[in-house]
């Protein structure tokens, strides 16, 4: 069972996930559950890649421009629900 998404916790890219850069952002493929996700913005790819350097998702989102924070938070919650990112 996947724990509920908590932006106050630290997250990281699941080690079972590979990111393939694309002009629109990246494709994320989970080798365990064989799911494919589209990261539709290069900024989201950068955010996912640097998540593990922060003490929480909220802290990582502080580096995202204010107008993009809500969308980024929703995208991260969706990636967590798909097991693409996991709590540290």
Secondary structure, DSSP 8 states (H G I E B T S, - for coil): ------TTS-EEE-TTEEEEEETTEEEEEETTT--EEEE--HHHHHHHHHGGGSSSHHHHHTTS-HHHHHHHHHHHHHHHHTTSEEE-
